[in-house]
């Protein structure tokens, strides 16, 4: 399941890494690039709740097979795109893949382990995801920057591992339908609707997730273009720096899961997120590109330290028979804000310059952290 998590994210970050190429080829402005980055998350928003309900109803294996099939078709379509509209359709299909995948895979993983062991399991699962996040920009760096492939060929090459993933899903032998220890799961009421899930703590936790996504989307959307236009580095180096922010997650995600299981999910989440924001702030004040890259990697490292804690908290806040819907709700505000933030970032970049994007993201990050600390209440074992 961890390896399927790698595959589902393998295309993310590719289209933002080639923004400079798309800008030149299609004659696009920064605001138009922001729209291109916003439409796929908008599609995710529309489909989040339906895919969560379908996951609870039909199970993880079927939904993951559907997600991988859709991603493969989208990647092939991207490789033959001749217009911005066709390209947007293709990457939207690729991104919807993750919307279908996440409720199924997280529900599957959390049901297999006791609550005190979930952060460690989710850390390993998250490590696969961070490797996938890093693979896209890294593929751009190597295939375009070093081997001189065309951007369309990148999508075609990355489609091939998805076929392997489809075969691998058939080897998942057992699919849990409830928590390992039912008496340690949250109390399940008679209602199975969305309203039964929306406790005060869950709503505030979703608010924190939404604010966190605004900051992340603002940083990620224009990071490579910022490095090229402002820091004057090559596409290959810029994409490598971008991928490095997630590549370290292969270590930090399981490490964060282990620490969260020892000190408590919420406590660790607050600490890890605060460290991440400090690293981002430091990256903005150093003039040297190398130091900028070091602090930016630290930002990514600390961010993924908190991944297992975030997902484990969501598992605590949702009963096992609605776990797919619960994780769909977790990703819903993230998708919504992922659709808004790139457009906002593009407007800010056009009006006030690239660096203003990062300071705005920091402000939103801090507000979200305050929401988490003072409004989210969970019982930790």
C-alpha positions as a Python dict, from the first residue, in 0.01 Angstrom:
ca = {
    (1, 'X'): (0, 0, 0),
    (2, 'X'): (292, 233, 69),
    (3, 'X'): (426, 172, -280),
    (4, 'X'): (88, 249, -436),
    (5, 'X'): (105, 580, -247),
    (6, 'X'): (427, 655, -432),
    (7, 'X'): (265, 587, -767),
    (8, 'X'): (-47, 794, -708),
    (9, 'X'): (162, 1109, -648),
    (10, 'X'): (421, 1053, -919),
    (11, 'X'): (275, 1316, -1154),
    (12, 'X'): (226, 1591, -896),
    (13, 'X'): (460, 1883, -933),
    (14, 'X'): (541, 1805, -1296),
    (15, 'X'): (319, 2072, -1450),
    (16, 'X'): (429, 2346, -1209),
    (17, 'X'): (794, 2250, -1269),
    (18, 'X'): (753, 2311, -1643),
    (19, 'X'): (568, 2643, -1604),
    (20, 'X'): (850, 2831, -1775),
    (21, 'X'): (820, 2601, -2078),
    (22, 'X'): (440, 2621, -2086),
    (23, 'X'): (457, 3001, -2050),
    (24, 'X'): (680, 3025, -2356),
    (25, 'X'): (502, 2761, -2567),
    (26, 'X'): (145, 2881, -2509),
    (27, 'X'): (215, 3251, -2438),
    (28, 'X'): (68, 3249, -2085),
    (29, 'X'): (77, 3512, -1809),
    (30, 'X'): (143, 3438, -1442),
    (31, 'X'): (-227, 3469, -1367),
    (32, 'X'): (-310, 3221, -1643),
    (33, 'X'): (-52, 2980, -1503),
    (34, 'X'): (-221, 3022, -1166),
    (35, 'X'): (-552, 2921, -1324),
    (36, 'X'): (-391, 2611, -1477),
    (37, 'X'): (-264, 2518, -1130),
    (38, 'X'): (-606, 2584, -974),
    (39, 'X'): (-837, 2382, -1200),
    (40, 'X'): (-715, 2030, -1100),
    (41, 'X'): (-774, 2094, -727),
    (42, 'X'): (-1116, 2234, -818),
    (43, 'X'): (-1198, 1902, -985),
    (44, 'X'): (-1075, 1726, -672),
    (45, 'X'): (-1309, 1941, -462),
    (46, 'X'): (-1614, 1838, -663),
    (47, 'X'): (-1533, 1467, -636),
    (48, 'X'): (-1401, 1445, -278),
    (49, 'X'): (-1723, 1350, -99),
    (50, 'X'): (-1850, 1108, -368),
    (51, 'X'): (-1520, 920, -374),
    (52, 'X'): (-1519, 892, 6),
    (53, 'X'): (-1868, 743, 4),
    (54, 'X'): (-1775, 505, -277),
    (55, 'X'): (-1466, 395, -87),
    (56, 'X'): (-1672, 297, 218),
    (57, 'X'): (-1915, 115, -7),
    (58, 'X'): (-1694, -67, -259),
    (59, 'X'): (-1359, -101, -79),
    (60, 'X'): (-1001, 4, -134),
    (61, 'X'): (-892, -232, -412),
    (62, 'X'): (-1160, -129, -659),
    (63, 'X'): (-1111, 241, -595),
    (64, 'X'): (-732, 223, -629),
    (65, 'X'): (-766, 34, -957),
    (66, 'X'): (-998, 308, -1080),
    (67, 'X'): (-760, 584, -969),
    (68, 'X'): (-456, 431, -1139),
    (69, 'X'): (-647, 370, -1460),
    (70, 'X'): (-761, 733, -1469),
    (71, 'X'): (-406, 859, -1403),
    (72, 'X'): (-265, 648, -1686),
    (73, 'X'): (-522, 783, -1933),
    (74, 'X'): (-457, 1140, -1816),
    (75, 'X'): (-81, 1104, -1855),
    (76, 'X'): (-114, 973, -2210),
    (77, 'X'): (-351, 1260, -2292),
    (78, 'X'): (-100, 1512, -2151),
    (79, 'X'): (172, 1366, -2372),
    (80, 'X'): (-29, 1454, -2684),
    (81, 'X'): (-172, 1788, -2564),
    (82, 'X'): (-170, 2057, -2832),
    (83, 'X'): (-353, 2334, -2643),
    (84, 'X'): (-382, 2468, -2286),
    (85, 'X'): (-742, 2337, -2263),
    (86, 'X'): (-638, 1984, -2356),
    (87, 'X'): (-348, 1998, -2111),
    (88, 'X'): (-575, 2117, -1829),
    (89, 'X'): (-813, 1827, -1894),
    (90, 'X'): (-522, 1582, -1882),
    (91, 'X'): (-369, 1704, -1556),
    (92, 'X'): (-716, 1725, -1401),
    (93, 'X'): (-757, 1353, -1468),
    (94, 'X'): (-415, 1290, -1315),
    (95, 'X'): (-504, 1487, -1002),
    (96, 'X'): (-848, 1327, -961),
    (97, 'X'): (-655, 1001, -936),
    (98, 'X'): (-531, 1108, -592),
    (99, 'X'): (-881, 1211, -483),
    (100, 'X'): (-1007, 861, -556),
    (101, 'X'): (-700, 699, -401),
    (102, 'X'): (-666, 874, -64),
    (103, 'X'): (-992, 784, 115),
    (104, 'X'): (-948, 420, 13),
    (105, 'X'): (-583, 382, 108),
    (106, 'X'): (-595, 575, 437),
    (107, 'X'): (-909, 392, 545),
    (108, 'X'): (-741, 62, 459),
    (109, 'X'): (-424, 146, 654),
    (110, 'X'): (-583, 291, 967),
    (111, 'X'): (-817, -7, 1013),
    (112, 'X'): (-523, -247, 1021),
    (113, 'X'): (-361, -102, 1335),
    (114, 'X'): (-445, -12, 1692),
    (115, 'X'): (-478, 365, 1759),
    (116, 'X'): (-141, 381, 1937),
    (117, 'X'): (31, 214, 1642),
    (118, 'X'): (-140, 412, 1366),
    (119, 'X'): (107, 702, 1354),
    (120, 'X'): (393, 459, 1283),
    (121, 'X'): (195, 279, 1013),
    (122, 'X'): (81, 607, 859),
    (123, 'X'): (440, 730, 870),
    (124, 'X'): (549, 439, 650),
    (125, 'X'): (250, 492, 424),
    (126, 'X'): (331, 863, 406),
    (127, 'X'): (693, 790, 316),
    (128, 'X'): (569, 631, -3),
    (129, 'X'): (362, 940, -79),
    (130, 'X'): (648, 1183, -24),
    (131, 'X'): (868, 977, -255),
    (132, 'X'): (596, 1012, -519),
    (133, 'X'): (569, 1389, -461),
    (134, 'X'): (944, 1421, -511),
    (135, 'X'): (953, 1199, -819),
    (136, 'X'): (767, 1443, -1046),
    (137, 'X'): (999, 1746, -1015),
    (138, 'X'): (1298, 1510, -1001),
    (139, 'X'): (1189, 1351, -1331),
    (140, 'X'): (1167, 1699, -1486),
    (141, 'X'): (1515, 1781, -1356),
    (142, 'X'): (1669, 1464, -1501),
    (143, 'X'): (1464, 1399, -1815),
    (144, 'X'): (1439, 1760, -1936),
    (145, 'X'): (1730, 1935, -1767),
    (146, 'X'): (1991, 1660, -1814),
    (147, 'X'): (1872, 1420, -2085),
    (148, 'X'): (1701, 1689, -2299),
    (149, 'X'): (1364, 1511, -2332),
    (150, 'X'): (1055, 1711, -2425),
    (151, 'X'): (795, 1781, -2156),
    (152, 'X'): (535, 1566, -2329),
    (153, 'X'): (770, 1269, -2316),
    (154, 'X'): (798, 1306, -1937),
    (155, 'X'): (428, 1233, -1895),
    (156, 'X'): (449, 933, -2127),
    (157, 'X'): (747, 788, -1940),
    (158, 'X'): (581, 836, -1599),
    (159, 'X'): (265, 659, -1720),
    (160, 'X'): (447, 326, -1739),
    (161, 'X'): (488, 269, -1361),
    (162, 'X'): (113, 314, -1322),
    (163, 'X'): (59, -5, -1522),
    (164, 'X'): (284, -187, -1274),
    (165, 'X'): (76, -41, -992),
    (166, 'X'): (-246, -175, -1142),
    (167, 'X'): (-97, -525, -1134),
    (168, 'X'): (32, -481, -778),
    (169, 'X'): (-312, -394, -641),
    (170, 'X'): (-432, -745, -721),
    (171, 'X'): (-179, -879, -467),
    (172, 'X'): (-349, -699, -178),
    (173, 'X'): (-503, -1007, -18),
    (174, 'X'): (-697, -880, 279),
    (175, 'X'): (-915, -573, 310),
    (176, 'X'): (-1015, -472, 664),
    (177, 'X'): (-1368, -346, 717),
    (178, 'X'): (-1332, -219, 1075),
    (179, 'X'): (-1061, -127, 1326),
    (180, 'X'): (-841, -405, 1462),
    (181, 'X'): (-973, -333, 1810),
    (182, 'X'): (-1327, -206, 1766),
    (183, 'X'): (-1356, -99, 2130),
    (184, 'X'): (-1062, 141, 2086),
    (185, 'X'): (-1215, 312, 1786),
    (186, 'X'): (-1435, 623, 1822),
    (187, 'X'): (-1792, 545, 1922),
    (188, 'X'): (-2010, 486, 1621),
    (189, 'X'): (-2363, 620, 1623),
    (190, 'X'): (-2652, 495, 1421),
    (191, 'X'): (-2615, 768, 1162),
    (192, 'X'): (-2374, 719, 874),
    (193, 'X'): (-2414, 1060, 712),
    (194, 'X'): (-2173, 1350, 689),
    (195, 'X'): (-2352, 1539, 967),
    (196, 'X'): (-2270, 1266, 1220),
    (197, 'X'): (-1898, 1325, 1157),
    (198, 'X'): (-1896, 1702, 1191),
    (199, 'X'): (-1804, 1752, 1555),
    (200, 'X'): (-1659, 2085, 1664),
    (201, 'X'): (-1305, 1948, 1682),
    (202, 'X'): (-1334, 1792, 1337),
    (203, 'X'): (-1462, 2116, 1183),
    (204, 'X'): (-1176, 2314, 1337),
    (205, 'X'): (-924, 2051, 1233),
    (206, 'X'): (-1054, 2078, 876),
    (207, 'X'): (-1017, 2457, 906),
    (208, 'X'): (-654, 2413, 1008),
    (209, 'X'): (-603, 2178, 712),
    (210, 'X'): (-755, 2430, 474),
    (211, 'X'): (-533, 2714, 595),
    (212, 'X'): (-230, 2489, 582),
    (213, 'X'): (-314, 2401, 222),
    (214, 'X'): (-343, 2769, 125),
    (215, 'X'): (13, 2828, 243),
    (216, 'X'): (148, 2511, 83),
    (217, 'X'): (-19, 2577, -253),
    (218, 'X'): (108, 2935, -263),
    (219, 'X'): (464, 2816, -203),
    (220, 'X'): (458, 2511, -430),
    (221, 'X'): (286, 2661, -734),
    (222, 'X'): (550, 2920, -819),
    (223, 'X'): (857, 2783, -639),
    (224, 'X'): (1039, 2659, -951),
    (225, 'X'): (950, 2971, -1150),
    (226, 'X'): (1067, 3189, -858),
    (227, 'X'): (1401, 3009, -850),
    (228, 'X'): (1442, 3062, -1225),
    (229, 'X'): (1326, 3424, -1247),
    (230, 'X'): (1451, 3565, -916),
    (231, 'X'): (1734, 3339, -801),
    (232, 'X'): (1859, 3287, -1161),
    (233, 'X'): (1905, 2910, -1146),
    (234, 'X'): (1850, 2658, -1425),
    (235, 'X'): (1533, 2454, -1469),
    (236, 'X'): (1722, 2138, -1375),
    (237, 'X'): (1855, 2285, -1049),
    (238, 'X'): (1524, 2454, -962),
    (239, 'X'): (1331, 2129, -1014),
    (240, 'X'): (1589, 1940, -810),
    (241, 'X'): (1547, 2184, -519),
    (242, 'X'): (1170, 2151, -545),
    (243, 'X'): (1185, 1772, -542),
    (244, 'X'): (1428, 1774, -248),
    (245, 'X'): (1167, 1938, -25),
    (246, 'X'): (967, 1614, -49),
    (247, 'X'): (1241, 1359, -114),
    (248, 'X'): (1359, 1389, 247),
    (249, 'X'): (1011, 1280, 350),
    (250, 'X'): (1117, 922, 286),
    (251, 'X'): (1301, 960, 617),
    (252, 'X'): (1096, 1225, 797),
    (253, 'X'): (751, 1071, 741),
    (254, 'X'): (819, 742, 927),
    (255, 'X'): (1035, 926, 1182),
    (256, 'X'): (748, 1167, 1249),
    (257, 'X'): (508, 877, 1286),
    (258, 'X'): (731, 713, 1544),
    (259, 'X'): (768, 1034, 1748),
    (260, 'X'): (393, 1108, 1727),
    (261, 'X'): (315, 763, 1868),
    (262, 'X'): (540, 841, 2165),
    (263, 'X'): (453, 1203, 2250),
    (264, 'X'): (98, 1235, 2111),
    (265, 'X'): (-31, 1332, 1770),
    (266, 'X'): (-148, 1687, 1836),
    (267, 'X'): (154, 1789, 2043),
    (268, 'X'): (391, 1662, 1776),
    (269, 'X'): (188, 1815, 1494),
    (270, 'X'): (213, 2162, 1649),
    (271, 'X'): (589, 2130, 1707),
    (272, 'X'): (669, 1993, 1361),
    (273, 'X'): (459, 2253, 1179),
    (274, 'X'): (617, 2537, 1380),
    (275, 'X'): (967, 2413, 1290),
    (276, 'X'): (865, 2396, 925),
    (277, 'X'): (747, 2757, 922),
    (278, 'X'): (1066, 2877, 1090),
    (279, 'X'): (1273, 2710, 815),
    (280, 'X'): (1060, 2873, 545),
    (281, 'X'): (1104, 3215, 706),
    (282, 'X'): (1481, 3169, 729),
    (283, 'X'): (1501, 3069, 361),
    (284, 'X'): (1357, 3405, 260),
    (285, 'X'): (1620, 3614, 436),
    (286, 'X'): (1936, 3442, 313),
    (287, 'X'): (2091, 3581, -8),
    (288, 'X'): (2281, 3266, -103),
    (289, 'X'): (2097, 3014, -324),
    (290, 'X'): (2260, 2719, -152),
    (291, 'X'): (2148, 2835, 193),
    (292, 'X'): (1804, 2905, 50),
    (293, 'X'): (1791, 2545, -72),
    (294, 'X'): (1909, 2410, 266),
    (295, 'X'): (1639, 2593, 460),
    (296, 'X'): (1377, 2505, 200),
    (297, 'X'): (1465, 2137, 234),
    (298, 'X'): (1436, 2183, 612),
    (299, 'X'): (1090, 2330, 557),
    (300, 'X'): (987, 2024, 357),
    (301, 'X'): (1149, 1785, 603),
    (302, 'X'): (966, 1928, 905),
    (303, 'X'): (642, 1950, 710),
    (304, 'X'): (644, 1578, 638),
    (305, 'X'): (742, 1507, 1000),
    (306, 'X'): (384, 1606, 1078),
    (307, 'X'): (215, 1397, 807),
    (308, 'X'): (145, 1085, 1012),
    (309, 'X'): (16, 1290, 1306),
    (310, 'X'): (-231, 1478, 1082),
    (311, 'X'): (-373, 1160, 936),
    (312, 'X'): (-382, 980, 1269),
    (313, 'X'): (-583, 1265, 1421),
    (314, 'X'): (-831, 1233, 1136),
    (315, 'X'): (-862, 861, 1207),
    (316, 'X'): (-935, 935, 1574),
    (317, 'X'): (-1204, 1184, 1478),
    (318, 'X'): (-1393, 945, 1248),
    (319, 'X'): (-1551, 602, 1319),
    (320, 'X'): (-1416, 302, 1129),
    (321, 'X'): (-1728, 245, 920),
    (322, 'X'): (-1703, 604, 791),
    (323, 'X'): (-1325, 624, 764),
    (324, 'X'): (-1329, 666, 386),
    (325, 'X'): (-1574, 955, 414),
    (326, 'X'): (-1368, 1100, 699),
    (327, 'X'): (-1053, 1116, 491),
    (328, 'X'): (-1252, 1253, 198),
    (329, 'X'): (-1360, 1537, 428),
    (330, 'X'): (-997, 1590, 526),
    (331, 'X'): (-891, 1638, 166),
    (332, 'X'): (-1199, 1842, 67),
    (333, 'X'): (-1091, 2178, 219),
    (334, 'X'): (-737, 2111, 98),
    (335, 'X'): (-866, 2071, -257),
    (336, 'X'): (-1087, 2379, -225),
    (337, 'X'): (-802, 2595, -105),
    (338, 'X'): (-570, 2436, -359),
    (339, 'X'): (-803, 2575, -624),
    (340, 'X'): (-809, 2926, -475),
    (341, 'X'): (-449, 2970, -361),
    (342, 'X'): (-269, 2941, -700),
    (343, 'X'): (-492, 3210, -852),
    (344, 'X'): (-433, 3431, -549),
    (345, 'X'): (-59, 3362, -569),
    (346, 'X'): (-53, 3450, -939),
    (347, 'X'): (-228, 3780, -868),
    (348, 'X'): (13, 3862, -584),
    (349, 'X'): (315, 3774, -799),
    (350, 'X'): (197, 3998, -1083),
    (351, 'X'): (117, 4289, -851),
    (352, 'X'): (388, 4277, -583),
    (353, 'X'): (653, 4026, -688),
    (354, 'X'): (732, 3662, -620),
    (355, 'X'): (870, 3699, -269),
    (356, 'X'): (541, 3843, -143),
    (357, 'X'): (382, 3504, -211),
    (358, 'X'): (603, 3339, 48),
    (359, 'X'): (544, 3603, 316),
    (360, 'X'): (169, 3575, 258),
    (361, 'X'): (195, 3196, 290),
    (362, 'X'): (379, 3234, 621),
    (363, 'X'): (102, 3454, 760),
    (364, 'X'): (-166, 3199, 663),
    (365, 'X'): (44, 2916, 808),
    (366, 'X'): (68, 3089, 1147),
    (367, 'X'): (-307, 3156, 1160),
    (368, 'X'): (-373, 2788, 1085),
    (369, 'X'): (-134, 2679, 1358),
    (370, 'X'): (-321, 2895, 1610),
    (371, 'X'): (-649, 2732, 1504),
    (372, 'X'): (-499, 2388, 1562),
    (373, 'X'): (-348, 2471, 1900),
    (374, 'X'): (-643, 2647, 2059),
    (375, 'X'): (-956, 2492, 1904),
    (376, 'X'): (-889, 2125, 1824),
    (377, 'X'): (-949, 1884, 2114),
    (378, 'X'): (-864, 1514, 2086),
    (379, 'X'): (-807, 1236, 2338),
    (380, 'X'): (-457, 1092, 2296),
    (381, 'X'): (-355, 756, 2439),
}
